[in-house]
Amino acid sequence: MQMNEITRYLAEMNILLWVLGLLFFHGLLYYVLGTPNWLGVTLVATGVWAAGLIILKAVSKARLKENA
């Protein structure tokens, strides 16, 4: 897989679906691990990942626009 393909995938990915999937799996993980405040930890962890994905998507869109 070339870097251009990864950049294109990141630019076109659906952030909402990714965040919902992350929310579900983080919730499941922290609940199964028995974390006392699993809901709060789930929301914080999902927020961090969502911010990272949004930044990656913005950078990849800018790179595609620059190379076009």
C-alpha positions as CSV (number, residue, x, y, z in Angstrom):
1,M,0.0,0.0,0.0
2,Q,1.4,3.3,-1.0
3,M,1.3,6.5,1.1
4,N,-1.0,8.1,-1.5
5,E,-3.6,5.4,-0.9
6,I,-3.4,5.8,2.9
7,T,-3.8,9.5,2.6
8,R,-6.8,9.1,0.3
9,Y,-8.4,6.6,2.7
10,L,-7.9,9.0,5.6
11,A,-9.3,11.9,3.7
12,E,-12.5,10.0,2.7
13,M,-13.1,8.0,5.9
14,N,-16.4,8.5,7.8
15,I,-15.4,10.0,11.2
16,L,-18.8,9.4,12.8
17,L,-18.7,5.7,12.2
18,W,-15.1,5.4,13.5
19,V,-16.0,7.4,16.7
20,L,-19.1,5.3,17.3
21,G,-17.0,2.1,16.9
22,L,-14.3,3.4,19.2
23,L,-17.0,4.4,21.8
24,F,-18.5,1.0,21.7
25,F,-15.2,-0.9,22.0
26,H,-13.7,1.4,24.6
27,G,-16.9,1.0,26.7
28,L,-16.8,-2.7,26.4
29,L,-13.1,-2.9,27.3
30,Y,-13.3,-0.7,30.4
31,Y,-16.5,-2.4,31.6
32,V,-15.0,-5.9,31.2
33,L,-11.8,-4.7,32.9
34,G,-13.9,-3.6,35.9
35,T,-12.9,0.1,35.8
36,P,-14.9,1.9,38.5
37,N,-15.6,4.9,36.4
38,W,-15.8,3.1,33.1
39,L,-18.1,5.5,31.4
40,G,-16.0,8.6,32.1
41,V,-12.8,6.8,31.0
42,T,-14.6,5.6,27.9
43,L,-15.6,9.1,27.0
44,V,-12.2,10.6,27.6
45,A,-10.4,7.8,25.6
46,T,-12.9,8.1,22.7
47,G,-12.5,11.9,22.7
48,V,-8.7,11.6,22.5
49,W,-8.9,9.2,19.6
50,A,-11.6,11.3,17.8
51,A,-9.4,14.4,18.1
52,G,-6.5,12.4,16.6
53,L,-8.7,11.1,13.7
54,I,-10.0,14.6,13.0
55,I,-6.4,16.0,12.8
56,L,-5.3,13.1,10.5
57,K,-8.3,13.7,8.2
58,A,-7.6,17.4,8.0
59,V,-3.9,16.9,7.2
60,S,-4.6,14.2,4.6
61,K,-7.2,16.4,2.9
62,A,-4.7,19.3,2.8
63,R,-2.0,17.0,1.3
64,L,-4.3,15.7,-1.3
65,K,-5.3,19.2,-2.3
66,E,-1.6,20.2,-2.4
67,N,-0.7,17.3,-4.7
68,A,-3.6,17.7,-7.0
